[in-house]
Amino acid sequence: MGFLSKKDAALLTDPLADNNPITIQVLGICSALAITAELKASIVMAVSVMFVLALGNVVISLMRNIIPSKIRIIVQLVVVAALVIIVDLVLKAFAYELSKTLSVFVGLIITNCIIMGRFEAFALGNSPWRSFLDGIGNAAGYGVILIIVGFFRELLGSGTLLGFKVLGDPIEKTGLYAIGYENNGFMLLSPMALIVLGVIIWIQRSRNKALIEEH
């Protein structure tokens, strides 16, 4: 990343690992549990949050010197709500079935703790360019976790990825099903998303002992 300074590059890379908004900051858990039964929904949610957070960070940064402190939360909500409405309308226009699958969870992007947290903690005190990088980095960190969880839940729960049968046909007993493999229906339930997320957190902390909290 020769065109970025070390500090700017860190805005993109840190949220992917040691400062991940889900596994380290424990933010945005609700959507990670609710919409990751399908990999496609996980990817679309990740892209949607990236659009809202990156563009929202830029808007808040541009307005940071004119927003009265007493109404800054209201202004932030108006900005994120406008961006979420755009996302929702685009999904309904070009991916209607998927928009029904995500349903209320697209609207809940408005109250996503990651977005409001980055507006408050970063965009209000930094330039539009650095705020944009921060938005991309944190949304990417969020999206990576959603995609990993969605990958394993759909693969082990339905035997498919992006709707394509990758383990064989469970009815005709082809592929892995021919040797007795069965889909784990529990993987499609929200509690299993929490377990998969817990495994990711355990692996992350096993690789980096500095992330383990002292009690």
KOLTORNU-294778 format. One record per residue (C-alpha): residue in three letters; x, y, z. Coordinates in steps of 0.05 Angstrom, whole numbers, padded with zeros to 5 digits, always signed. Layout:
alaXYZ ...
// end
This chain:
met+00000+00000+00000 gly+00052+00050-00023 phe+00000+00105-00034 leu-00021+00101+00040 ser+00017+00121+00101 lys+00029+00069+00155 lys-00026+00099+00198 asp-00075+00102+00141 ala-00060+00029+00121 ala-00072+00009+00194 leu-00143+00036+00188 leu-00156-00017+00135 thr-00118-00075+00164 asp-00128-00071+00240 pro-00204-00084+00238 leu-00191-00147+00198 ala-00155-00181+00256 asp-00132-00152+00322 asn-00186-00098+00326 asn-00243-00134+00292 pro-00310-00100+00308 ile-00346-00166+00321 thr-00295-00212+00353 ile-00255-00160+00392 gln-00302-00101+00403 val-00364-00147+00406 leu-00407-00101+00363 gly-00457-00120+00309 ile-00470-00188+00339 cys-00545-00188+00324 ser-00538-00189+00248 ala-00482-00239+00253 leu-00530-00287+00287 ala-00592-00271+00247 ile-00575-00270+00173 thr-00515-00317+00166 ala-00554-00381+00151 glu-00542-00365+00077 leu-00475-00343+00048 lys-00509-00297-00003 ala-00546-00259+00051 ser-00481-00252+00091 ile-00445-00223+00030 val-00501-00174+00014 met-00505-00151+00086 ala-00430-00141+00088 val-00431-00100+00024 ser-00490-00059+00049 val-00456-00042+00114 met-00392-00024+00077 phe-00431+00025+00033 val-00468+00056+00091 leu-00407+00061+00138 ala-00356+00086+00087 leu-00402+00138+00057 gly-00433+00156+00124 asn-00364+00167+00155 val-00346+00215+00098 val-00411+00254+00106 ile-00404+00260+00181 ser-00331+00281+00174 leu-00349+00335+00124 met-00402+00362+00171 arg-00363+00353+00236 asn-00348+00427+00245 ile-00420+00450+00235 ile-00459+00397+00274 pro-00482+00424+00342 ser-00459+00376+00396 lys-00528+00372+00427 ile-00560+00343+00364 arg-00501+00304+00336 ile-00534+00236+00349 ile-00597+00258+00313 val-00556+00282+00254 gln-00518+00216+00252 leu-00583+00177+00253 val-00611+00219+00195 val-00548+00207+00154 val-00547+00132+00165 ala-00622+00126+00155 ala-00618+00161+00087 leu-00562+00113+00065 val-00600+00052+00090 ile-00662+00073+00051 ile-00618+00076-00012 val-00592+00006+00002 asp-00662-00021+00015 leu-00690+00009-00049 val-00632-00019-00090 leu-00642-00088-00061 lys-00717-00086-00075 ala-00703-00064-00147 phe-00648-00113-00165 ala-00652-00171-00114 tyr-00724-00173-00089 glu-00722-00244-00062 leu-00659-00230-00024 ser-00688-00165+00003 lys-00745-00206+00032 thr-00696-00254+00064 leu-00658-00197+00097 ser-00724-00160+00110 val-00721-00121+00175 phe-00646-00132+00184 val-00629-00082+00129 gly-00668-00029+00168 leu-00632-00049+00231 ile-00566-00026+00199 ile-00589+00043+00224 thr-00578+00021+00296 asn-00516-00022+00282 cys-00468-00006+00339 ile-00409-00009+00292 ile-00435+00047+00248 met-00457+00094+00303 gly-00392+00078+00341 arg-00347+00097+00282 phe-00387+00161+00269 glu-00379+00182+00342 ala-00308+00156+00355 phe-00274+00171+00289 ala-00311+00210+00236 leu-00326+00269+00282 gly-00252+00279+00294 asn-00217+00261+00229 ser-00212+00281+00156 pro-00260+00253+00103 trp-00204+00210+00072 arg-00184+00178+00137 ser-00257+00170+00156 phe-00270+00135+00090 leu-00212+00087+00102 asp-00237+00074+00173 gly-00306+00059+00146 ile-00279+00011+00093 gly-00234-00024+00144 asn-00286-00034+00198 ala-00340-00056+00148 ala-00290-00105+00118 gly-00274-00133+00187 tyr-00348-00140+00200 gly-00361-00171+00132 val-00305-00222+00137 ile-00335-00251+00201 leu-00405-00253+00170 ile-00379-00288+00108 ile-00340-00340+00148 val-00399-00355+00193 gly-00446-00357+00133 phe-00399-00403+00095 phe-00398-00457+00149 arg-00471-00450+00167 glu-00496-00459+00096 leu-00445-00512+00078 leu-00457-00556+00139 gly-00531-00539+00148 ser-00555-00544+00076 gly-00498-00575+00038 thr-00497-00515-00009 leu-00458-00451-00022 leu-00492-00392-00054 gly-00549-00440-00068 phe-00507-00489-00107 lys-00503-00561-00083 val-00430-00574-00068 leu-00435-00637-00026 gly-00482-00675-00072 asp-00557-00686-00074 pro-00587-00708-00008 ile-00649-00736-00042 glu-00615-00776-00096 lys-00558-00794-00048 thr-00500-00771-00091 gly-00433-00743-00069 leu-00420-00745+00006 tyr-00492-00765+00018 ala-00478-00831-00017 ile-00432-00852+00041 gly-00482-00833+00095 tyr-00468-00759+00105 glu-00528-00718+00130 asn-00537-00643+00136 asn-00535-00614+00206 gly-00600-00576+00211 phe-00577-00544+00277 met-00528-00502+00236 leu-00587-00463+00208 leu-00610-00441+00277 ser-00585-00376+00308 pro-00552-00410+00369 met-00504-00446+00322 ala-00483-00379+00293 leu-00462-00360+00363 ile-00423-00424+00371 val-00387-00414+00304 leu-00371-00343+00324 gly-00345-00368+00391 val-00298-00417+00354 ile-00272-00359+00311 ile-00259-00317+00374 trp-00224-00376+00408 ile-00179-00388+00347 gln-00163-00313+00343 arg-00143-00309+00416 ser-00104-00374+00411 arg-00061-00344+00356 asn-00052-00278+00392 lys-00048-00284+00468 ala-00047-00208+00475 leu-00121-00208+00458 ile-00139-00249+00520 glu-00170-00204+00572 glu-00141-00204+00643 his-00191-00213+00699 
// end
